[in-house]
Amino acid sequence: MPRINFSKKTTKNITKSTAIKPKVKKQDITSSVGEFIIVIDQQEKHQFVFPQGIKTIRKHLITADYSLLGFEDRICVERKSKADAWGSVVEGRDRFRKEYERMAEFEKKIVVIESTLEDFLIPPVYVKEGKVIQSKVDPKTPINTFISWFERYGVPFIFVDNHNFGMVFTMRFLDFFYRHEIERNKEK
């Protein structure tokens, strides 16, 4: 698995709107522990673009947006933009609750929210019929829902600054699961 290298200068000056590109060295790819393939759900509209050398396939996933080939019933990652996360716990609450119930059955699972916590607490702006509308929902509603569902279903969530950090986090989460799985199998 490629190592992601961020210089102090790069990470010090990151803002919400800045997307950084991970630096991947060829030898990091060849020195990875085995090879894995990231599965991206066919319905994922704003999929992550993983660094060169990371193999991906698109196929239908019953639960979540990302998994690993051969482990689709054991690990899952649900990606949410800020607006999508708000919409999922407000307008799409029943559908998203069912998604959480399915995710609860997985060994490893997480919801990755592409926002800082500070920014997430500011209601999103929507465009409806050509008009800009700010959500009137109390910011406590979505954050309390995620906390409550974490406690109820055991599905954690994490705030990442932006889409690119979401990609890096997802890639590393899947990578570590895969590495640990190899170690567990060697011990048997």
N, C-alpha and C positions, 0 to 999 in steps of 0.2 A: 504494500500500500504506500502511495506517495506520502512523504512527510510534507506538511504545510509549514512554510517558513514565513514569518512576519517579522520585519525589522521593528525595533522600538520606535523608530521614526514613523513608520507606516501606521502602527497601531495607536500611537499617541495622537495623530492628527485625523483620526477617522471621525466623520460626522454621520448623521443619519442618512444623508443622501449620497455618501461616498461608497462605491462598491470597489473592493480591492480584488485583485486577481491572485490566487494562491500560486506560489512558485513551486513547480514540481520538477525535480531532477530525474533524468532517465534512470540513473543507478538506483534511486529510491523505488522505482516501480519494479525493477528486476530483483531487488533485495526483499521484496515483500514476502510475507508468510503465505505461501500458496497464492491462488488466484481466485477472486470471487467476482460475481456479476451482480450489479445492482439492478433490481427490477423496479421499473417505473410504471405506475398504473396508466393504462391507456387513456383514462379520462382526465389525467392531470394536465391542466391547461398551461400552467406557468412552471414547467418542470425545471429542475436544476440542470445546469450545464456543468458536468463534472470535468475535472482536468483531463487532458489527453493521457491515455493509458488506463483510465478507469473504464471498464467494460460495463455497458448497460444494455438492457433490453426493455421493450415496452410490451406489457401484456396486462390482461385484466386481473386486478387484485380485488378480492371481495371486501377487504378491509384496508384502509389507509392508502397512502400514495407511494410509499417506498418500502422495499424489502430486499432480501437477498435470494437469489435463485437457489432453490433447494431448501430454503428456510422460510418460505412464505407463510407457513402456519405457526412460526415461532417468534418472528421479529417483525415489527412494523413501525413506520414513521408517518405521521400525518402532518403535512405542511399547511400552514395557514398564513395568509397575509393578514394585516391588521383588520382590514375591512371584512375579509372572509371570516376571521375569528369572531368578530362582533356579530356578523350576520348569522353565523352558525349557532350562537347561543341566544340570539334574539328571535329572528324570523324562522330559522331552520332548526330550532331547538330539539324537536322530537326526532328528526332524522339524525342529528348529530349525537343525541343521547344514545340512539341505537348503535351508532358507530363506536361510541365509547364502550358500550356493553360488549361489542365484539372484540374491541382492542383489549379489554380486561382479560380475555382468555389467552392472550399471548404471553410468552415468557418475558420478552423485552418489548417495550412500547414507549412511545413518547409523542407528544404534540409539540411541533416546532412553530412558534409564532414569530413572524418576521416583523418585529417591532421591539423597541425598548419598553420596559414597564412604564416609564414616565410618559412616553408618547401614546402607549396603549390606553392610558387613562383619559386621554382627550378623545371625545367621541368623533368618529370618522365623518367625513363629508361625502355625500352621495349626489350624483346628478340624476334627477328624475324628470322626464319630460322636458329636458332642456333647462331645468332649474337646479341650482345648487342648494342642497338641503343638508343641514347639520343634524345628526341623530339626536333625538331628544331623550334617549335612554340614559339613565343614570350610569356613570362609569363603574359604579360598584357592581352592577348587575353582571356584566360579562366576567369581570375578574373573580367575583364571588362564585360564579358558576364553575369556572375552571378549578378553583380551590375546592369547592364542594365535590365536584366530580373526581378530582384527584383522590380525595379521602374515600369516596364511595366506591370507585372502580379501580383505584390503584394505578391510574394512568397519569404519569407526570407530564408537565408542560414546561417549556423553557422559552424565554424571550431572547431572541438574537437580534442584533441591530438591524439587519437588512437581509435581502434575498441571498446575497453571496455568503454571508456568515451562516445562514441557514443551510446552504449547500455544504459548507465546510463541516459544520456540526453533524449533519446527517451522514456525510461520508465517514467521518471519524467514528460515529456511533455504530454504524454498520461494520466498519473495519475492526473495531475492538471486539464486537460480538464474534466476528469470524475468527479473529486471532485466539480469543478465549475458547471458542469451540474446538479449534485445532488442539490447543493445550489440554482440554478436557479429554479429548479422544486419545491423545498420546498417553495419558495417565491410566487409561483402561487396560 
